[in-house]
Amino acid sequence: MIEVKHVEKSFDEDGGRRQVLYDINAKFYDGKTNLIIGQSGSGKTVLVKNIVGLFKPDVGQILYDGRDITVMDTKQLKALRNEIGMLFQGSALFDSETVMGNVIFPLKMFSKMSSEEQRERAQFCIDRVNLTGSENKFPSELSGGMQKRAAIARAIALNPRYLFCDEPNSGLDPKTSIVIDELLSDITHEYGITTIINTHDMNSVMGIGENIVFINKGRVGWVGNKDQIYNVDNEDLNNFVYATDLFRDVRKYRRDHGYTPTHILE
């Protein structure tokens, strides 16, 4: 579990300091898909960067199973980062490397495996994300969804305890987005990973949001799950959730019929 306790963060700007995060408290659980949502500029990306150690909070603690990242030295940070997998918004695959080469890369950099063990582990991860047969293809030969799956295989190569995903469905069509959501959810549950997903995709929220943290103007505006989010009396959250006609239709169905028809989300 990752716990964020009383985290605040400000940045220097011309004329003074601008505070972005205010007394953030949140928990992200093992074996669950934890989603951070919020409008652009709400502070959610800054929060994630604090959690992974790219920024250091001005105040507060960030605990990885009781270990406070904010007071770790260089050696401790390096050890912790070996437990973290990252899925970047644009996949960030190496264009000059094949799928196999991309997945093997973190194993070469951070593991003590032999070359044979590295290849076996990489093949296991490639198979796990249903890319068997694409090992020797380059990223330019893959569809957007296949690139994302290759990036997931690379992110889980080191068998991470913690997995961070930045807008994993960015640029994907709705059907492919569902495939990626289900893959992330399956991997999270199968391996008991603490998965944190930073997203704007409301289909992801409604599909796999087991623990949702809504950030609004630098503060925690709401915490709950996908089943609770429809019936919350929170104007800021509702304005975010029902910003599109699709989810306004979902709300209307719930009010009229008392349930959410799944075909609306498909």
C-alpha positions as CSV (number, residue, x, y, z in Angstrom):
1,M,0.0,0.0,0.0
2,I,1.1,3.6,-0.7
3,E,-0.1,6.2,1.8
4,V,0.1,10.0,1.2
5,K,-0.1,12.0,4.4
6,H,-0.6,15.7,4.6
7,V,1.4,16.4,1.4
8,E,1.7,20.0,0.2
9,K,3.7,21.3,-2.7
10,S,4.5,24.8,-4.0
11,F,6.6,26.2,-6.8
12,D,8.6,29.4,-7.2
13,E,7.2,31.8,-9.7
14,D,7.8,35.4,-10.6
15,G,6.5,37.3,-7.7
16,G,6.4,34.5,-5.1
17,R,5.3,31.0,-4.5
18,R,2.3,29.2,-6.0
19,Q,0.8,26.4,-4.0
20,V,-0.4,23.4,-6.0
21,L,-1.2,20.8,-3.4
22,Y,-3.0,21.4,-0.1
23,D,-2.9,18.8,2.7
24,I,-3.3,15.8,0.5
25,N,-4.3,12.5,2.3
26,A,-4.9,9.4,0.3
27,K,-4.4,5.6,0.3
28,F,-3.6,3.4,-2.7
29,Y,-4.2,-0.3,-2.1
30,D,-2.5,-3.5,-3.0
31,G,-4.2,-5.6,-5.7
32,K,-6.6,-2.8,-6.6
33,T,-6.8,-0.4,-9.5
34,N,-6.3,3.0,-7.9
35,L,-7.3,5.9,-10.1
36,I,-6.4,9.5,-9.7
37,I,-8.8,11.8,-11.6
38,G,-9.3,15.5,-12.0
39,Q,-9.5,18.3,-14.5
40,S,-6.3,19.6,-16.2
41,G,-4.5,21.9,-13.8
42,S,-6.1,20.3,-10.7
43,G,-2.8,19.1,-9.4
44,K,-3.1,15.4,-10.0
45,T,0.1,15.1,-12.2
46,V,2.0,17.0,-9.5
47,L,0.7,14.6,-7.0
48,V,1.9,11.6,-9.0
49,K,5.3,13.1,-9.5
50,N,5.6,13.6,-5.7
51,I,4.5,10.0,-5.1
52,V,7.2,8.6,-7.5
53,G,9.9,10.9,-6.1
54,L,10.3,13.2,-9.1
55,F,9.3,16.0,-6.8
56,K,9.8,16.3,-3.1
57,P,6.8,17.7,-1.1
58,D,7.3,20.8,1.0
59,V,5.3,19.1,3.8
60,G,4.1,15.5,4.5
61,Q,5.0,11.9,4.0
62,I,4.7,9.4,1.2
63,L,4.9,5.8,2.6
64,Y,5.5,2.7,0.5
65,D,4.5,0.0,2.8
66,G,5.7,2.1,5.7
67,R,8.8,3.4,4.0
68,D,8.9,7.1,3.6
69,I,10.2,8.1,0.2
70,T,10.6,11.8,1.3
71,V,13.5,10.9,3.6
72,M,15.3,8.3,1.6
73,D,18.9,8.7,0.6
74,T,20.2,7.9,-3.0
75,K,20.8,4.3,-2.3
76,Q,17.4,3.7,-0.7
77,L,15.7,5.5,-3.6
78,K,17.5,3.4,-6.2
79,A,16.4,0.2,-4.3
80,L,12.8,1.4,-4.2
81,R,12.7,2.4,-7.8
82,N,13.6,-1.2,-8.7
83,E,10.2,-2.1,-7.2
84,I,8.4,0.4,-9.4
85,G,7.1,-0.1,-13.0
86,M,6.1,2.9,-15.2
87,L,3.7,3.0,-18.1
88,F,4.2,6.4,-19.9
89,Q,1.5,8.2,-21.8
90,G,3.1,7.8,-25.2
91,S,4.4,4.3,-24.5
92,A,8.0,5.6,-24.8
93,L,9.3,2.5,-26.6
94,F,12.7,2.6,-28.1
95,D,12.2,2.9,-31.9
96,S,15.4,1.2,-32.7
97,E,14.6,-1.9,-30.5
98,T,12.2,-4.7,-31.2
99,V,9.5,-5.6,-28.8
100,M,11.9,-8.2,-27.2
101,G,14.6,-5.6,-27.0
102,N,12.3,-3.1,-25.3
103,V,11.1,-5.6,-22.7
104,I,14.6,-6.9,-22.0
105,F,16.0,-3.4,-21.5
106,P,15.1,-2.9,-17.8
107,L,16.2,-6.5,-17.1
108,K,19.7,-5.6,-18.5
109,M,19.8,-2.4,-16.6
110,F,18.5,-3.4,-13.2
111,S,18.6,-7.2,-12.8
112,K,21.3,-9.7,-12.2
113,M,19.7,-12.3,-14.5
114,S,21.8,-14.1,-17.1
115,S,21.0,-13.4,-20.8
116,E,19.0,-16.6,-21.0
117,E,17.0,-15.7,-17.9
118,Q,16.4,-12.2,-19.3
119,R,15.0,-13.6,-22.5
120,E,12.8,-16.1,-20.7
121,R,11.4,-13.4,-18.4
122,A,10.8,-11.0,-21.3
123,Q,9.1,-13.8,-23.3
124,F,6.8,-14.5,-20.3
125,C,5.8,-10.8,-20.1
126,I,5.2,-10.6,-23.9
127,D,3.0,-13.7,-23.8
128,R,1.2,-12.3,-20.7
129,V,0.1,-9.2,-22.7
130,N,-0.9,-11.3,-25.7
131,L,1.8,-10.2,-28.0
132,T,3.2,-13.6,-28.8
133,G,4.6,-13.6,-32.3
134,S,5.4,-9.9,-32.3
135,E,8.8,-10.3,-30.5
136,N,10.9,-9.3,-33.5
137,K,8.7,-6.4,-34.6
138,F,9.7,-2.8,-34.2
139,P,7.3,-0.2,-32.6
140,S,6.7,1.4,-36.0
141,E,5.2,-2.0,-37.1
142,L,2.7,-2.1,-34.2
143,S,-0.7,-0.6,-33.8
144,G,-1.3,1.9,-31.0
145,G,-2.8,-0.8,-28.8
146,M,0.0,-3.2,-29.5
147,Q,2.6,-0.5,-28.6
148,K,0.7,0.0,-25.3
149,R,0.8,-3.7,-24.5
150,A,4.5,-3.8,-25.3
151,A,5.0,-0.9,-22.9
152,I,3.0,-2.8,-20.2
153,A,5.2,-5.9,-20.8
154,R,8.3,-3.7,-20.2
155,A,6.7,-2.1,-17.1
156,I,6.1,-5.5,-15.5
157,A,9.4,-7.1,-16.5
158,L,11.0,-6.5,-13.2
159,N,8.0,-7.9,-11.4
160,P,7.2,-4.6,-9.7
161,R,5.3,-4.2,-6.4
162,Y,4.0,-0.7,-7.6
163,L,2.8,0.2,-11.1
164,F,2.2,3.8,-12.2
165,C,0.3,4.5,-15.4
166,D,0.0,8.0,-17.0
167,E,-3.0,8.3,-19.2
168,P,-2.7,4.7,-20.5
169,N,-5.5,5.1,-23.0
170,S,-4.3,8.3,-24.5
171,G,-4.7,8.2,-28.3
172,L,-6.5,4.8,-28.3
173,D,-9.9,4.0,-29.7
174,P,-12.6,3.1,-27.2
175,K,-12.5,-0.7,-27.9
176,T,-8.7,-0.8,-27.6
177,S,-8.9,1.3,-24.4
178,I,-11.2,-1.4,-22.8
179,V,-8.6,-4.0,-23.7
180,I,-5.9,-2.0,-22.0
181,D,-8.0,-1.4,-19.0
182,E,-8.9,-5.0,-18.6
183,L,-5.2,-6.0,-19.0
184,L,-4.1,-3.6,-16.3
185,S,-6.9,-4.8,-14.0
186,D,-6.0,-8.4,-14.6
187,I,-2.3,-7.9,-14.0
188,T,-3.0,-5.9,-10.8
189,H,-5.2,-8.6,-9.3
190,E,-3.1,-11.5,-10.5
191,Y,0.1,-10.2,-9.0
192,G,-1.2,-8.1,-6.1
193,I,0.4,-4.9,-7.5
194,T,-0.4,-1.5,-6.1
195,T,-1.5,0.1,-9.4
196,I,-2.0,3.9,-9.7
197,I,-3.5,5.2,-12.9
198,N,-3.6,8.9,-13.7
199,T,-6.5,9.3,-16.2
200,H,-9.1,11.6,-17.8
201,D,-10.9,8.6,-19.3
202,M,-14.3,8.2,-17.7
203,N,-14.8,4.8,-19.3
204,S,-11.7,3.6,-17.3
205,V,-13.2,5.2,-14.2
206,M,-16.5,3.4,-14.6
207,G,-14.9,0.1,-15.8
208,I,-12.0,-0.5,-13.4
209,G,-12.1,2.2,-10.7
210,E,-11.9,0.2,-7.5
211,N,-10.4,3.1,-5.5
212,I,-10.8,6.6,-7.0
213,V,-9.2,9.8,-5.7
214,F,-10.7,13.0,-7.2
215,I,-8.3,15.9,-7.0
216,N,-9.9,19.3,-7.3
217,K,-8.0,22.6,-7.1
218,G,-5.1,20.9,-5.3
219,R,-7.2,19.2,-2.7
220,V,-8.8,15.8,-2.3
221,G,-12.3,16.4,-3.4
222,W,-13.7,12.9,-3.1
223,V,-12.7,9.3,-2.5
224,G,-14.7,6.3,-3.5
225,N,-15.3,3.6,-6.1
226,K,-17.0,3.2,-9.5
227,D,-20.2,2.1,-7.9
228,Q,-20.5,5.1,-5.7
229,I,-19.4,7.8,-8.1
230,Y,-22.8,8.1,-9.8
231,N,-24.7,9.1,-6.7
232,V,-22.4,11.6,-5.0
233,D,-23.7,14.9,-3.9
234,N,-20.5,16.8,-5.0
235,E,-21.0,19.6,-7.6
236,D,-17.3,19.7,-8.6
237,L,-17.1,15.9,-9.1
238,N,-20.4,15.8,-10.9
239,N,-19.3,18.6,-13.3
240,F,-16.2,16.5,-14.0
241,V,-17.9,13.1,-14.4
242,Y,-20.8,14.4,-16.4
243,A,-18.9,16.7,-18.7
244,T,-19.9,14.7,-21.8
245,D,-23.3,13.8,-23.2
246,L,-22.4,10.1,-22.8
247,F,-22.2,10.3,-19.0
248,R,-25.1,12.7,-18.7
249,D,-27.1,9.9,-20.4
250,V,-25.8,7.4,-17.9
251,R,-26.9,9.6,-15.0
252,K,-30.4,10.0,-16.6
253,Y,-30.7,6.2,-16.9
254,R,-29.8,5.8,-13.3
255,R,-32.3,8.3,-12.2
256,D,-35.1,6.9,-14.5
257,H,-34.4,3.1,-14.0
258,G,-32.2,2.8,-11.0
259,Y,-29.3,1.1,-12.7
260,T,-26.6,1.7,-15.3
261,P,-27.1,-0.1,-18.6
262,T,-23.7,-1.5,-19.5
263,H,-24.2,-1.0,-23.2
264,I,-23.9,2.7,-22.7
265,L,-20.3,2.2,-21.7
266,E,-19.5,-0.2,-24.5
